[in-house]
Amino acid sequence: MMRIARSRKGRRDFLRKSGVVASSVLLAVWREPEHALADELSPTPACKDHPEQTPPQTEGPFFLPRSPQRASLLEPGMHGTKIVLTGRVLSTQCTPAVSALLDFWHADDSGEYDVDGFRLRGHQFTDSQGRYRLETIVPGLYPGRTRHFHVKVQAPNRQVLTTQLYFPGEQRNSRDFLFDRRLLMTIDDRSDRKAAQFDFVLKLG
């Protein structure tokens, strides 16, 4: 039966047993994406050069390597508000990063992480225009933190960018010592399923 991290003691036990995985470890064996995204996302709009790379942030204690390749983290019986996150992985010159790896993980609707399996964990690859699409739920509030997604982004044969994405309008944003407004997603919540957008920028030169 899947166990969920529920306390600080549980987190300390998990860290002692497994150790924190270094963010420089290769995330996955490179392979072509299983599902093309060309029919699922709108065409890439025009953009300006991005002189700054997306800010890095700590991976936290709950990263697990070798997550399954999938664009949807939804499972039967899962509670929470559904959200679809889309965007691109670009260079600082605004060129698309093709077949870039994105590895996402986050807490469930109750603010708890699965540390024994891969619930709400998964990786995918960008398409020929650098686009990605993730279907999941809005994470619950984790003790001491505001609402957030974790992600590692890696262009082929490049360094890993580890960072976090944040939700606008959250009361805890101002009290979270890790919060960075440069990592705010754009959110459209005018329907029963939220839509979010964020473009990652990597230094590839």
ROSE-4610 file (N, C-alpha, C; in Angstrom, 1 decimal, always signed):
// ROSE-4610
residu = [M/M/M/M/M/M/R/R/R/I/I/I/A/A/A/R/R/R/S/S/S/R/R/R/K/K/K/G/G/G/R/R/R/R/R/R/D/D/D/F/F/F/L/L/L/R/R/R/K/K/K/S/S/S/G/G/G/V/V/V/V/V/V/A/A/A/S/S/S/S/S/S/V/V/V/L/L/L/L/L/L/A/A/A/V/V/V/W/W/W/R/R/R/E/E/E/P/P/P/E/E/E/H/H/H/A/A/A/L/L/L/A/A/A/D/D/D/E/E/E/L/L/L/S/S/S/P/P/P/T/T/T/P/P/P/A/A/A/C/C/C/K/K/K/D/D/D/H/H/H/P/P/P/E/E/E/Q/Q/Q/T/T/T/P/P/P/P/P/P/Q/Q/Q/T/T/T/E/E/E/G/G/G/P/P/P/F/F/F/F/F/F/L/L/L/P/P/P/R/R/R/S/S/S/P/P/P/Q/Q/Q/R/R/R/A/A/A/S/S/S/L/L/L/L/L/L/E/E/E/P/P/P/G/G/G/M/M/M/H/H/H/G/G/G/T/T/T/K/K/K/I/I/I/V/V/V/L/L/L/T/T/T/G/G/G/R/R/R/V/V/V/L/L/L/S/S/S/T/T/T/Q/Q/Q/C/C/C/T/T/T/P/P/P/A/A/A/V/V/V/S/S/S/A/A/A/L/L/L/L/L/L/D/D/D/F/F/F/W/W/W/H/H/H/A/A/A/D/D/D/D/D/D/S/S/S/G/G/G/E/E/E/Y/Y/Y/D/D/D/V/V/V/D/D/D/G/G/G/F/F/F/R/R/R/L/L/L/R/R/R/G/G/G/H/H/H/Q/Q/Q/F/F/F/T/T/T/D/D/D/S/S/S/Q/Q/Q/G/G/G/R/R/R/Y/Y/Y/R/R/R/L/L/L/E/E/E/T/T/T/I/I/I/V/V/V/P/P/P/G/G/G/L/L/L/Y/Y/Y/P/P/P/G/G/G/R/R/R/T/T/T/R/R/R/H/H/H/F/F/F/H/H/H/V/V/V/K/K/K/V/V/V/Q/Q/Q/A/A/A/P/P/P/N/N/N/R/R/R/Q/Q/Q/V/V/V/L/L/L/T/T/T/T/T/T/Q/Q/Q/L/L/L/Y/Y/Y/F/F/F/P/P/P/G/G/G/E/E/E/Q/Q/Q/R/R/R/N/N/N/S/S/S/R/R/R/D/D/D/F/F/F/L/L/L/F/F/F/D/D/D/R/R/R/R/R/R/L/L/L/L/L/L/M/M/M/T/T/T/I/I/I/D/D/D/D/D/D/R/R/R/S/S/S/D/D/D/R/R/R/K/K/K/A/A/A/A/A/A/Q/Q/Q/F/F/F/D/D/D/F/F/F/V/V/V/L/L/L/K/K/K/L/L/L/G/G/G]
num = [1/1/1/2/2/2/3/3/3/4/4/4/5/5/5/6/6/6/7/7/7/8/8/8/9/9/9/10/10/10/11/11/11/12/12/12/13/13/13/14/14/14/15/15/15/16/16/16/17/17/17/18/18/18/19/19/19/20/20/20/21/21/21/22/22/22/23/23/23/24/24/24/25/25/25/26/26/26/27/27/27/28/28/28/29/29/29/30/30/30/31/31/31/32/32/32/33/33/33/34/34/34/35/35/35/36/36/36/37/37/37/38/38/38/39/39/39/40/40/40/41/41/41/42/42/42/43/43/43/44/44/44/45/45/45/46/46/46/47/47/47/48/48/48/49/49/49/50/50/50/51/51/51/52/52/52/53/53/53/54/54/54/55/55/55/56/56/56/57/57/57/58/58/58/59/59/59/60/60/60/61/61/61/62/62/62/63/63/63/64/64/64/65/65/65/66/66/66/67/67/67/68/68/68/69/69/69/70/70/70/71/71/71/72/72/72/73/73/73/74/74/74/75/75/75/76/76/76/77/77/77/78/78/78/79/79/79/80/80/80/81/81/81/82/82/82/83/83/83/84/84/84/85/85/85/86/86/86/87/87/87/88/88/88/89/89/89/90/90/90/91/91/91/92/92/92/93/93/93/94/94/94/95/95/95/96/96/96/97/97/97/98/98/98/99/99/99/100/100/100/101/101/101/102/102/102/103/103/103/104/104/104/105/105/105/106/106/106/107/107/107/108/108/108/109/109/109/110/110/110/111/111/111/112/112/112/113/113/113/114/114/114/115/115/115/116/116/116/117/117/117/118/118/118/119/119/119/120/120/120/121/121/121/122/122/122/123/123/123/124/124/124/125/125/125/126/126/126/127/127/127/128/128/128/129/129/129/130/130/130/131/131/131/132/132/132/133/133/133/134/134/134/135/135/135/136/136/136/137/137/137/138/138/138/139/139/139/140/140/140/141/141/141/142/142/142/143/143/143/144/144/144/145/145/145/146/146/146/147/147/147/148/148/148/149/149/149/150/150/150/151/151/151/152/152/152/153/153/153/154/154/154/155/155/155/156/156/156/157/157/157/158/158/158/159/159/159/160/160/160/161/161/161/162/162/162/163/163/163/164/164/164/165/165/165/166/166/166/167/167/167/168/168/168/169/169/169/170/170/170/171/171/171/172/172/172/173/173/173/174/174/174/175/175/175/176/176/176/177/177/177/178/178/178/179/179/179/180/180/180/181/181/181/182/182/182/183/183/183/184/184/184/185/185/185/186/186/186/187/187/187/188/188/188/189/189/189/190/190/190/191/191/191/192/192/192/193/193/193/194/194/194/195/195/195/196/196/196/197/197/197/198/198/198/199/199/199/200/200/200/201/201/201/202/202/202/203/203/203/204/204/204/205/205/205]
x = [+0.8/+0.0/+0.9/+0.6/+1.4/+1.4/+2.6/+2.7/+3.0/+2.5/+2.6/+3.4/+4.3/+5.0/+4.1/+3.9/+2.9/+3.5/+4.7/+5.3/+6.7/+7.2/+8.6/+9.5/+9.0/+9.8/+9.9/+8.7/+8.7/+9.7/+9.8/+10.7/+12.1/+12.4/+13.8/+14.2/+13.2/+13.5/+13.8/+13.0/+13.2/+14.5/+14.9/+16.2/+17.4/+17.2/+18.3/+18.5/+17.4/+17.4/+17.9/+17.5/+17.8/+18.8/+18.9/+19.8/+19.2/+19.6/+19.1/+19.8/+19.1/+19.7/+20.3/+21.5/+22.1/+21.4/+21.2/+20.5/+21.3/+22.6/+23.4/+23.3/+22.6/+22.5/+21.7/+22.1/+21.3/+19.9/+18.9/+17.5/+16.9/+17.3/+16.7/+17.6/+17.4/+18.1/+17.4/+18.1/+17.5/+16.8/+15.5/+14.8/+13.7/+13.2/+12.2/+10.9/+10.1/+8.8/+7.9/+7.1/+6.2/+4.9/+4.6/+3.4/+3.7/+3.5/+3.7/+2.7/+3.1/+2.2/+1.7/+2.0/+1.7/+0.2/-0.6/-2.1/-2.7/-2.0/-2.6/-2.4/-1.4/-1.0/-1.2/-1.5/-1.6/-0.2/-0.1/+1.2/+2.0/+3.3/+4.2/+4.1/+3.7/+3.7/+5.0/+5.1/+6.3/+6.8/+8.1/+8.7/+9.9/+10.3/+11.5/+12.6/+13.9/+15.0/+14.8/+15.2/+15.2/+16.6/+17.1/+18.5/+18.8/+17.8/+18.1/+17.5/+18.3/+17.8/+16.8/+15.8/+14.9/+15.6/+15.2/+16.0/+15.9/+17.0/+17.0/+16.5/+16.1/+15.7/+16.0/+16.0/+16.3/+15.3/+15.7/+14.8/+14.0/+14.4/+13.7/+14.0/+13.4/+13.7/+13.1/+12.1/+11.3/+11.4/+12.5/+12.8/+13.1/+12.5/+12.9/+13.3/+14.4/+14.8/+14.0/+14.1/+13.5/+11.9/+11.4/+9.9/+9.4/+8.1/+7.6/+7.4/+7.6/+7.3/+5.8/+5.3/+3.9/+3.6/+2.6/+2.2/+1.0/+0.4/-0.7/-0.4/-0.5/-0.3/-1.6/-2.7/-4.0/-4.2/-4.8/-5.1/-6.6/-7.2/-8.6/-8.7/-9.7/-10.0/-9.2/-8.4/-7.5/-8.3/-8.2/-8.9/-8.1/-8.8/-8.1/-8.7/-8.3/-8.7/-7.8/-8.3/-7.5/-6.9/-5.7/-5.0/-4.2/-4.1/-3.3/-2.2/-1.0/+0.2/+0.8/+0.9/+1.6/+2.7/+3.5/+4.6/+5.6/+6.8/+7.9/+9.2/+10.1/+11.5/+12.3/+12.9/+13.6/+15.0/+15.8/+17.2/+17.0/+18.1/+18.1/+18.0/+18.2/+18.0/+16.6/+15.8/+14.4/+14.3/+15.3/+15.1/+14.6/+13.8/+13.2/+14.2/+14.1/+14.9/+14.1/+14.5/+13.8/+14.2/+13.3/+13.5/+14.1/+13.8/+14.2/+13.4/+14.1/+13.4/+12.9/+11.6/+11.0/+10.5/+11.0/+10.6/+9.8/+8.5/+7.6/+7.3/+7.2/+6.7/+6.1/+5.1/+4.5/+3.6/+3.1/+2.3/+0.9/+0.2/-1.2/-2.2/-3.4/-4.4/-4.4/-3.8/-3.7/-2.3/-1.5/-0.1/+0.9/+0.7/+1.6/+2.2/+3.5/+4.3/+4.3/+4.2/+4.4/+5.9/+6.5/+7.9/+8.3/+7.3/+7.5/+7.1/+6.4/+6.0/+6.1/+5.3/+5.4/+4.1/+3.3/+2.1/+2.4/+1.8/+2.0/+3.5/+4.1/+5.5/+5.5/+6.3/+6.4/+7.3/+7.9/+8.7/+8.2/+8.6/+8.2/+9.2/+9.1/+10.0/+9.3/+10.0/+9.4/+9.3/+8.4/+8.2/+9.2/+9.0/+9.9/+9.9/+8.9/+8.9/+9.2/+9.7/+10.0/+8.9/+7.7/+6.5/+6.3/+5.6/+5.3/+3.9/+3.3/+1.9/+1.8/+1.4/+1.3/-0.1/-0.8/-2.1/-2.0/-2.5/-2.3/-3.4/-3.1/-4.0/-3.3/-4.0/-3.4/-2.9/-1.6/-1.1/-1.7/-1.8/-2.3/-1.2/-1.5/-0.5/+0.4/+1.6/+2.6/+3.1/+3.3/+3.6/+4.8/+4.7/+5.8/+6.0/+5.2/+5.5/+4.2/+4.3/+3.2/+2.9/+1.9/+1.6/+2.6/+3.1/+4.1/+4.3/+4.8/+5.3/+6.8/+7.4/+8.8/+9.0/+10.2/+10.5/+12.0/+12.5/+13.8/+13.7/+14.5/+14.5/+15.9/+16.0/+17.4/+17.3/+18.0/+18.1/+19.1/+19.0/+19.9/+21.4/+22.0/+23.5/+23.9/+22.9/+23.2/+23.0/+23.3/+23.1/+21.6/+21.3/+20.0/+19.6/+18.5/+17.9/+16.9/+17.1/+16.1/+15.4/+14.1/+13.4/+12.0/+11.2/+9.8/+9.0/+7.7/+6.7/+5.7/+5.2/+4.3/+3.0/+2.0/+0.6/+0.4/-0.1/-0.3/-1.5/-1.5/-2.6/-2.7/-1.6/-1.6/-1.2/-2.0/-1.6/-0.3/+0.2/+1.4/+2.6/+2.4/+3.5/+4.5/+3.9/+4.7/+5.4/+5.0/+5.7/+6.6/+6.6/+7.5/+8.9/+9.9/+11.2/+11.8/+11.3/+11.8/+11.0/+9.9/+9.1/+9.8/+9.7/+10.3/+9.2/+8.9/+7.8/+8.2/+9.5/+9.9/+9.4/+9.0/+8.6/+7.1/+6.4/+4.9/+4.4/+3.5/+2.8/+1.6/+1.2/+0.0/-1.1/-2.2/-3.3/-4.6/-5.3/-6.7/-7.6/-8.4/-9.3/-10.8/-11.1/-12.5/-13.4/-12.8/-13.6/-13.4/-14.0/-13.8/-12.4/-11.7/-10.3/-9.4/-8.5/-7.5/-6.6/-6.1/-5.1/-3.9/-2.7/-1.5/-0.5/+0.3/+1.3/+2.6/+3.7/+5.1/+6.1/+7.0/+8.1/+9.4/+10.1/+11.4/+12.5/+13.5/+14.6/+15.9/+16.6/+17.9/+19.1/+20.2/+21.4/+22.0/+21.9/+22.4/+23.6/+24.0/+25.1/+26.5]
y = [-1.2/+0.0/+1.2/+2.2/+3.4/+4.2/+4.6/+5.4/+6.8/+7.8/+9.2/+9.9/+10.8/+11.5/+12.5/+12.3/+13.0/+13.9/+13.8/+14.5/+14.9/+15.8/+16.1/+14.9/+14.1/+12.9/+12.0/+11.8/+11.0/+11.6/+12.9/+13.5/+13.2/+13.3/+13.1/+11.6/+10.7/+9.3/+9.1/+9.7/+9.5/+10.0/+11.2/+11.8/+10.9/+10.4/+9.6/+8.3/+7.7/+6.4/+6.6/+7.6/+7.7/+8.8/+9.8/+10.9/+11.8/+13.0/+14.0/+13.7/+13.5/+13.2/+14.5/+14.5/+15.7/+16.1/+17.4/+17.9/+17.7/+17.5/+17.3/+15.9/+15.0/+13.6/+13.6/+12.8/+12.7/+12.2/+12.9/+12.6/+11.4/+11.1/+10.0/+9.7/+8.5/+8.2/+8.9/+9.5/+10.3/+9.4/+9.7/+9.0/+9.9/+9.6/+10.4/+10.4/+11.5/+11.6/+10.5/+10.0/+8.9/+9.5/+10.8/+11.4/+12.7/+13.0/+14.4/+15.3/+16.6/+17.6/+18.5/+18.3/+19.3/+19.5/+18.5/+18.6/+19.1/+19.2/+19.5/+21.0/+21.6/+23.0/+24.0/+25.2/+26.2/+26.6/+27.1/+27.5/+28.4/+28.2/+29.1/+30.5/+31.4/+32.8/+33.5/+34.6/+35.3/+35.8/+35.9/+36.2/+37.0/+37.7/+38.5/+37.7/+38.2/+37.5/+37.5/+36.5/+36.4/+36.4/+37.5/+37.6/+36.8/+36.5/+35.9/+34.5/+33.6/+32.2/+32.2/+31.2/+31.0/+30.8/+31.5/+31.4/+30.0/+29.4/+28.1/+28.2/+27.1/+27.0/+25.6/+25.4/+24.1/+23.0/+21.8/+20.7/+20.2/+20.6/+20.1/+18.7/+18.1/+16.8/+15.6/+15.9/+14.8/+14.4/+14.9/+14.5/+13.0/+12.3/+10.9/+10.8/+10.1/+10.0/+8.9/+8.8/+7.7/+7.7/+8.9/+9.0/+8.4/+8.0/+7.5/+8.6/+8.3/+9.3/+9.4/+10.5/+10.8/+12.3/+12.7/+14.1/+14.4/+13.3/+13.5/+12.8/+13.5/+12.9/+12.5/+12.6/+12.3/+10.8/+10.4/+9.0/+8.8/+7.6/+7.4/+7.7/+8.4/+8.6/+9.7/+10.4/+11.5/+12.7/+13.3/+14.5/+15.7/+16.8/+18.1/+18.8/+20.0/+20.8/+20.5/+20.2/+19.9/+21.1/+21.0/+22.1/+21.6/+22.4/+22.1/+23.2/+22.8/+23.7/+23.5/+24.6/+24.5/+25.6/+25.5/+26.5/+25.9/+26.6/+26.3/+26.2/+25.5/+25.6/+26.3/+27.5/+28.3/+28.6/+29.0/+29.5/+31.0/+31.6/+33.0/+33.8/+33.2/+33.8/+33.5/+32.9/+32.6/+31.5/+30.6/+29.4/+28.3/+27.4/+26.3/+25.3/+24.7/+23.6/+22.3/+21.7/+20.5/+19.2/+18.4/+17.2/+17.5/+18.7/+19.0/+18.2/+17.7/+16.9/+17.8/+17.6/+18.2/+17.2/+17.2/+16.3/+17.0/+16.7/+17.4/+16.6/+17.2/+16.5/+17.5/+17.1/+18.1/+17.3/+18.1/+17.5/+17.3/+16.4/+16.1/+17.2/+17.0/+18.0/+18.2/+17.3/+17.5/+18.1/+18.4/+18.9/+17.8/+16.6/+15.5/+14.9/+14.5/+13.9/+12.4/+11.8/+10.3/+10.1/+9.4/+9.1/+7.7/+6.8/+5.4/+5.0/+5.9/+5.6/+6.8/+6.9/+8.0/+8.7/+8.7/+9.5/+11.0/+11.6/+13.1/+13.3/+12.4/+12.6/+12.1/+12.7/+12.3/+13.2/+12.6/+13.4/+13.3/+14.3/+14.4/+15.1/+15.2/+15.9/+16.9/+18.0/+19.0/+18.5/+19.2/+18.8/+19.6/+19.6/+20.2/+21.8/+22.3/+23.8/+24.1/+23.2/+23.4/+23.5/+22.9/+23.0/+21.8/+22.0/+20.9/+21.1/+20.1/+20.2/+19.2/+19.7/+18.8/+18.9/+17.8/+17.7/+17.1/+17.9/+17.4/+18.1/+18.2/+18.9/+20.0/+21.0/+22.0/+21.4/+21.6/+21.0/+21.7/+20.9/+21.5/+22.3/+22.9/+23.7/+22.8/+22.9/+22.1/+22.9/+22.3/+23.1/+24.0/+25.3/+26.3/+26.8/+26.3/+26.7/+27.2/+28.0/+28.4/+27.3/+27.4/+26.4/+26.4/+25.3/+25.3/+23.9/+24.0/+22.8/+22.8/+21.6/+21.3/+20.9/+21.3/+20.8/+20.9/+19.9/+19.9/+20.0/+20.9/+21.0/+20.8/+20.1/+19.8/+19.6/+20.5/+20.3/+19.2/+18.5/+17.4/+17.8/+17.0/+17.1/+18.4/+19.0/+20.3/+20.1/+21.1/+21.1/+21.1/+20.6/+20.5/+21.9/+22.4/+23.6/+23.0/+23.2/+22.8/+24.1/+24.1/+25.3/+24.9/+25.9/+25.8/+26.8/+26.5/+27.4/+27.7/+29.0/+29.5/+30.0/+30.0/+30.4/+31.9/+32.8/+34.1/+34.2/+35.3/+35.6/+34.7/+33.9/+33.1/+33.9/+33.8/+34.5/+34.2/+33.0/+32.5/+33.0/+33.5/+33.9/+34.9/+35.9/+36.9/+36.4/+35.2/+34.7/+33.5/+33.1/+32.0/+32.5/+32.0/+32.5/+32.1/+31.1/+30.7/+31.4/+32.0/+32.5/+33.6/+33.5/+34.4/+34.7/+36.0/+36.4/+36.2/+36.0/+35.7/+34.3/+33.5/+32.1/+31.9/+33.0/+33.0/+32.5/+31.5/+31.1/+32.1/+32.1/+32.9/+31.9/+32.3/+31.3/+31.9/+31.0/+31.3/+30.3/+30.8/+29.9/+30.3/+30.6/+31.0/+29.8/+28.6/+27.4/+26.4/+25.2/+24.3/+23.6/+23.8/+23.3/+24.5/+24.7/+25.8/+25.6/+26.7/+26.7/+27.5/+27.0/+27.8/+27.8/+28.8/+28.9/+29.4/+28.8/+29.3/+28.8/+29.7/+29.4/+29.4/+28.3/+28.1/+28.6/+29.3/+29.9/+29.3/+28.7/+28.1/+28.7/+28.8/+29.2/+28.1/+28.1/+27.0/+27.3/+28.6/+29.0/+28.6]
z = [+0.0/+0.0/+0.0/-0.8/-1.0/+0.3/+0.8/+1.9/+1.5/+2.3/+1.9/+3.1/+2.7/+3.7/+4.5/+5.8/+6.5/+7.7/+7.9/+9.1/+8.9/+9.7/+9.6/+10.0/+10.9/+11.2/+10.0/+9.3/+8.1/+7.0/+6.9/+5.9/+6.3/+7.7/+8.1/+7.9/+8.1/+7.9/+6.4/+5.6/+4.1/+3.7/+4.1/+3.8/+4.3/+5.5/+6.0/+5.3/+4.8/+4.1/+2.7/+2.0/+0.6/+0.2/+1.0/+0.7/-0.4/-0.4/-1.5/-2.8/-3.8/-5.1/-5.7/-6.1/-6.7/-8.0/-8.2/-9.3/-10.6/-10.5/-11.7/-12.3/-11.6/-12.1/-13.3/-14.3/-15.5/-15.2/-15.7/-15.3/-16.0/-17.2/-17.9/-19.2/-19.7/-21.0/-22.1/-22.9/-24.0/-25.0/-25.3/-26.3/-26.9/-28.0/-28.6/-27.8/-27.8/-27.1/-27.7/-26.8/-27.2/-27.9/-27.5/-28.1/-28.6/-29.9/-30.4/-29.8/-29.6/-29.1/-30.1/-31.4/-32.4/-32.5/-32.3/-32.4/-31.1/-30.0/-28.8/-28.4/-28.9/-28.5/-29.6/-29.3/-30.3/-30.9/-32.1/-32.7/-31.8/-31.8/-31.0/-31.5/-30.5/-30.9/-31.1/-31.7/-31.8/-30.5/-30.3/-29.0/-29.2/-28.1/-28.1/-27.5/-27.6/-27.0/-25.5/-24.8/-23.3/-22.8/-22.4/-22.0/-20.7/-19.9/-18.6/-18.6/-18.0/-17.8/-16.7/-16.8/-15.7/-14.4/-13.4/-12.1/-11.5/-11.1/-10.4/-9.0/-8.5/-7.1/-6.6/-5.3/-4.7/-5.1/-5.2/-5.6/-4.4/-3.2/-2.0/-1.7/-0.7/-0.2/-0.9/-1.8/-2.3/-3.8/-4.4/-5.8/-5.8/-6.8/-7.1/-8.6/-8.9/-10.3/-10.9/-12.2/-13.0/-12.9/-13.0/-13.0/-14.4/-14.4/-15.7/-16.7/-18.0/-19.1/-19.3/-19.1/-19.3/-19.2/-20.0/-20.0/-19.1/-18.6/-17.6/-16.4/-15.2/-13.9/-13.2/-13.9/-13.4/-13.3/-12.2/-12.0/-11.5/-11.7/-11.2/-9.7/-9.3/-7.9/-7.3/-8.1/-7.6/-7.3/-6.1/-5.7/-6.1/-6.3/-6.6/-7.8/-8.0/-9.1/-10.3/-11.4/-12.6/-13.1/-13.6/-14.3/-15.4/-16.5/-17.6/-17.8/-17.6/-17.8/-19.1/-19.9/-21.2/-21.3/-22.2/-22.5/-23.4/-23.4/-24.2/-23.4/-24.0/-23.5/-24.6/-24.2/-25.2/-24.8/-25.8/-25.4/-25.1/-24.7/-24.4/-25.7/-26.9/-28.2/-28.7/-27.9/-28.3/-29.3/-29.4/-30.3/-29.5/-30.1/-29.3/-28.9/-27.7/-27.3/-27.6/-28.7/-29.1/-28.3/-28.0/-27.2/-25.8/-25.3/-23.9/-22.9/-21.9/-20.8/-19.8/-19.4/-18.2/-17.3/-16.0/-15.0/-13.9/-13.8/-12.8/-11.6/-10.5/-9.3/-8.3/-7.6/-6.6/-5.6/-4.6/-3.6/-4.1/-3.4/-3.8/-3.2/-3.3/-2.9/-1.4/-0.6/+0.8/+1.2/+0.3/+0.6/+0.9/+0.5/+0.8/-0.4/-0.3/-1.4/-1.3/-2.4/-2.5/-2.6/-1.6/-1.6/-1.8/-2.1/-2.3/-3.7/-4.4/-5.8/-6.6/-7.7/-8.6/-8.9/-7.8/-7.9/-8.0/-9.0/-9.2/-9.6/-10.3/-10.8/-12.3/-13.1/-14.5/-15.3/-16.3/-17.2/-18.6/-19.5/-20.9/-21.6/-23.0/-23.8/-24.7/-25.0/-25.8/-27.3/-28.0/-29.4/-30.3/-31.6/-32.5/-32.4/-31.7/-31.5/-30.0/-29.3/-27.9/-26.9/-27.3/-26.5/-25.6/-24.5/-23.6/-23.1/-22.6/-22.0/-20.9/-19.7/-18.5/-18.0/-17.8/-17.2/-15.8/-14.8/-13.4/-12.5/-11.2/-10.3/-9.6/-9.1/-8.3/-7.0/-6.6/-5.4/-4.2/-3.1/-1.8/-1.1/+0.0/+0.7/+1.6/+1.4/+2.1/+3.3/+4.5/+5.7/+5.5/+5.7/+5.6/+4.2/+3.2/+1.8/+1.2/+0.2/-0.7/-1.7/-2.5/-3.5/-4.6/-5.1/-6.1/-6.8/-8.0/-8.7/-8.7/-8.7/-8.8/-10.3/-10.8/-12.2/-12.4/-13.2/-13.7/-15.2/-15.8/-17.3/-17.8/-18.9/-19.4/-20.9/-21.6/-23.1/-23.3/-24.5/-24.7/-24.5/-23.7/-23.4/-22.8/-22.0/-21.3/-19.8/-19.1/-17.6/-17.3/-16.1/-15.6/-14.9/-15.2/-14.5/-13.5/-12.3/-11.3/-10.7/-10.7/-10.3/-9.8/-9.4/-8.9/-9.6/-9.8/-10.4/-9.4/-9.4/-8.4/-9.0/-8.1/-8.5/-8.0/-8.9/-8.5/-7.6/-6.7/-5.8/-4.6/-4.3/-3.1/-1.9/-0.8/+0.4/+0.9/+0.8/+1.3/+0.5/-0.7/-1.5/-0.8/-0.1/+0.5/+1.7/+2.3/+3.5/+3.2/+1.9/+1.6/+1.2/+1.9/+1.8/+0.4/-0.3/-1.6/-2.7/-2.5/-3.5/-4.4/-5.7/-6.6/-7.7/-7.8/-8.7/-10.2/-10.5/-11.8/-12.2/-11.2/-11.5/-11.4/-11.4/-11.4/-12.8/-12.7/-13.9/-14.2/-15.5/-15.9/-15.8/-15.0/-14.7/-15.3/-16.0/-16.4/-15.8/-14.8/-14.1/-14.3/-15.5/-15.9/-16.1/-16.0/-16.2/-15.1/-15.1/-14.0/-14.1/-15.2/-15.3/-15.5/-14.6/-14.7/-15.9/-16.5/-17.5/-17.1/-17.1/-16.7/-17.8/-17.8/-18.9/-18.3/-18.8/-18.3/-19.4/-19.8/-20.7/-19.9/-20.1/-19.5/-20.4/-19.9/-20.7/-20.2/-21.2/-20.8/-21.6/-21.0/-21.7/-22.4/-23.7/-24.6/-25.4/-25.3/-26.2/-25.5]
